[in-house]
Amino acid sequence: MIPFSILDLSLVGEGYSVSEALAQSARLAVKAEEQGYRRVWLAEHHGMPGIASAATAIVIGHIGAATSKIRIGSGGVMLPNHSPLVIAEQFGTLEALFPGRVDLGLGRAPGTDMRTAGALRRNLDAGAESFPHDILELQRLLGAPEPNQGLLAVPGMNTNVPIWLLGSSTYSAHLAAALGLPYAFASHFAPDMLMDAIAIYRERFQPSATLDKPHVTVGVMGVAAETDEEAERLFTSSQQQFVNLRKNIRNAFPAPLDSMEGFWTPMEKMSVEHTLRYAAVGSVATVEAKLREFLEETQADELIISMPVHDIEARLRSVEMFASLPMMEKQAA
């Protein structure tokens, strides 16, 4: 048994407003807490009409206020977009508001297209190159001040907000291992390097003041419904979104289709199905079998599930169905 968590993108579905999407994120977090999930993380994306979590720390505060015990955090903050001091202040504030519940997951990508990334007003090349240094600076800013330390994060200092490294390549595995940090791999959209990245992280892990042994979280997409056919229909929303992203079409998160035939080309179908090959989609029995195989292969310590379902009621039902699986280690409500 391992803990299950939720990765939320604050999906703005066709026919919904941003306000409604953020309200749905709060409902999702409440349901996850009721069902015994360990964490709800929000992801930083910019310039995408289907995602409302660009101001990630603010949305984390929103779901923190709606819940009482579940851990909340970022999955992740794209650190090259920000100064470490700003992030330390934001997450130090969140820790003050929700003591003992906040996680800071960090990524190296911009979380958007390059034009938008440039408009975020950091030197992207320098930001990516200085990623390890920025992580160390964040740790210092969130820890106990050293004597005569000139730069202080207020709020932030002495909070020791847990830092996670997120990744979709082997770079982050090497870095997380060297720094002795917990590691989360984005196999829900970057499956090809999953096993190599996990192996590198475990083999090269150096114990730290933060962590004495490796901790691997793996991300999957998951859609559960009463039947395989209904779950597959709901999952067409995500399949459409991936096709659109490859064409640089930015729309609200699509409503499901009865069939993808006629929407995608054979080449697009092959590409999207390859990218989403670890997705657990189907009835409870089907997703249980899929996850058993996946967890046996990865030997993960934790599973974080993105549930890309257009209709909020169906999304909440999917949360309940995944929570019914016998391999889920439930947290106290």
N, C-alpha and C positions, 0 to 999 in steps of 0.2 A: 504494500500500500504506500502511495506517495501523495503529497498534497497537490491539489489542483488550484490553479489561479486563473484569472480572467484578464485578457488584454483587450482593452476597449479603445476604439478609435473615434468615439462619439459620432457614429455614422449619421450623416444627413441624407436620409432617404428621399427618393422622388416623392413629392407631395408633402414633405415636412419642412419646417423652418429650422434654422440653427437653434432657436430657443427650444423647440420641441426636441431636437436631437440631444441637447444638454439635459433636459428633463428626463429623457429616456436613459441617459448615462447614469443619472442618480437612481432611477428605478432598477437598472441592471446591477448596480453596486449593492443596493439593499437586498435584492434577490440573492446575489452571490454570498452576502453575509449570512442570510437566513439558511442557505443551503450548505454552509460549511467550507466555502472556498477560503484559501489562505490570503490572497491578495487580489486587488484590482489595480492594474497599471494602465496609464494613459500614454499614448504615443504622440510625439511631436511631428506634425506634418504641416506644410505651408502651401498655400495657393491651390488647394484641392477642394472644390465645392462639395465633395461628398464626405469631408472630414472636418469636425468642429473643434479639434483639440490642439490647435496651433499654440494658444496661450496655455501651455500644459500645466504649469503650476497653479493657475487660476482654476482650471477644471478639476485638478486634484483636490483643491480646497472645497470645491462644490460637492464632490462626492464624499469627501471627508465629513462635511457637515451633515450629509444625509445618512451616515452610518455611525457606528459606535465602536466596533472592535476590529473589523477586517483591516489588514494592512493596505495602505494606499501608496501610490508612487508613480514613477515614470518608467515607461518601457519603450522608448526612453526619451530623455533630453538629448538633443544633438549638440554636443558640447562645442564643436567648431563654430556654431552660430552665436555663441555667448561668451562673455567674460566669466571666468570661474567665480569671481567675487559676486556677480549678480546671481548666479545659481546658488552659491552658498547662502546668500541673504534670503532668496526665495524659499529654499528648502529648510533653512533654519527657522523661517517664519512658519512654514507648514508644521515642523516638528513642535514648535511652541503651541500651535493651535491643536495639534493631534498627537500628544506625546506618545512615543513608543510605537507609532504606527507607520512611519514614513520610510520609504525606500527611494533611493536615487539611482536609477538605471541610466547609463550613459552610452551614447552611440557616437560614431565618428563621421557618419554620413550627414549631408545637409538636410535630408528629409524633404527635398523638393527639387525642382529644376534649378539649373545653374543661374538663370537670370534672377529668380526669386532669392536664391541663396546669396547672390551679390547684394541684393537690396536689404538683406539682413545686417549689412554694414560691418562684417568682419572679413579680414583677409583669409579667404578660404584655404589657400595653399598653406599659409602659415598656421592656420587653425588646425588643419589635419596633421601637419608635421609636429605641432606642439602638443598633440593630444596626450601623450604620456605625461609631459610636464604639467599640463593643465589638471590632470587627474590628481597628481601629487599636491598641486597647489590647493585644489578643492579639499583634499584630506586635511591639509594643514589648517585651512580656514574653518573647517567644521570641527576640528579638534581643540585641545587645550592650547591657549596662546603661549608661545615661547617668551622668555624674558626679552623685553625691549622689542617685541614684534611690532612693526610699524603699521602693518595692514591687518585690520580686524573686520570680520564679518559680524555685523550686529543687526538682526539676529543671525545666528549661525555658529559662532564659536561655542565650544563645549557641548554641542549637540551630538556629534559623532553619528550623523545620519548614515546608515549603511549604504555603501556605494557598490553597485553592480556594473559589470561590463557586459554590453550587448554586442552581438556580432552576427555577420552573415558571411564571414570569410575566416581564414586561418590567422590573419593578423591579430584580431581581437583575442583569439585563443592563446597565442604567445604572450600577449600583454597581460591578460587576466592571470595567467599562470605565473608570470614573473612578479606581479604585484600581490599575488595571494588573495585575489578577489573572487567572489562568486560570479559565475558566467552563465549567460542566457543566450542560446543560439536561435536565430530566426529561421527555423526550418519550415515555417509556414509560408515563406516566399523565397527562400534560398536553400533548397534542399541538397544541392550537389556537394557542398563541402561539410555537411553535417558530421559525418563519422570521422573524417580527418580532423576537424576542429576539436571535437570532443576528445579524441585520442591525444592530440597535442596538449590540450589543456591538462588532462589527467597525468600524462607522463612528465610534464615539465613544471607542475604546480610546486610553488615554494610557499610553505606555511608562513603566515604573517600574523600581526597582532589582530587582524580582522578575522582570519579564518585559518583553522589548523589542518583542514583537508579539503579537497576539491568539492565544489557544489555545482552541479550542472542542472540548469533548467532548459527544457526544450519547448519551443513554440509550435503549435499546430493550429490549423483552422479546424473548426468543428461545427457541424450542424446536425442536430438530432431532431427527429420528428416521429410520429406514430408509425410511419411506414418508410421504407427505403425510397419509394417513389416520391413521397412528399418532401423528404429531406433533400433529395436530388433536385427537385424543383426549386426549393428555397435557395439551394447553393448556386443556381444559375445567376443570381444577383452578383455574387463574387466572380464568377466566370466572366460575366459581361464586363465587370469593372477591370479585370486584368486585360481583356482584349482592348478595351478603351485606352488603358494606360500605355499599351504598346503602340497605339496610334496617336498618342498625346492628345486624346480627347478627354476633357475634364468636365464631368457632369456630376450631378447628385448620384448617390448610391442607387443603382437601378432596382426597380421592382422585378420580381422573378418572372421567368418565361416558362411556358409549358414545355418548350424544347429549345435547345441552342442551335438546332439545325436551321440553316439559313442566316444565322447571326454571325457565326464564325466560319472562316475558311478551314480547310483541312490542316494547313500549316499552323494557323492560329490555335486550332484545337489541340494539336500535338504539343505545341509550346506551352499552352496553359495547363494542360493535364500533366505535363512533366513537372512544371513548377509547383503544382498543387497536389503532387502525388502522395504526400503524407496526410492530406486532409482526411479527417474522420467524419464521414457523412453517411447518415442512414438511421435506421431504427436503433433502439438501445442495444439489441443483440449485435447488430452490424458494427456500431461504433465501439462496442466493447472488444470485439474480435480484432478490429483494426488497431485499437490502442494497445491491446496486449502485445501484439506483434511489434509495434513501434517501441514500446517501453522495454521489451525484451532485447531489442536490437540496440537501443541507446543506453540502457541501464541508468536512465535519468533519475535525479533526486527529486525533481519537481516538474510538473507539466503546466504550461500556461496556454490557455485556449483563446483564440480569437473567434468570435461567433458572428460571422457576417450575414446576418438575417435582416431583411428589409423591414418586416413587420415586428414591432416591439413585443407583441404578445407571443408570437412564435419564437422570438429570441429568448424571452424569459422561460418559455416551456423547454427550450433546448438546454438552458442553464440547469433546470430541474432534472432533465433526463441524464445529463452528464454526471450530475451529483448522485444519481442512483447507482452508478457503476461500483462494483465491489472493490476495485483497486484504488478508489479515492479515499485518502486519509482526511477525515473531516475535522475542521477546527471547531472549537466550542462557540456556540452562537451567543 
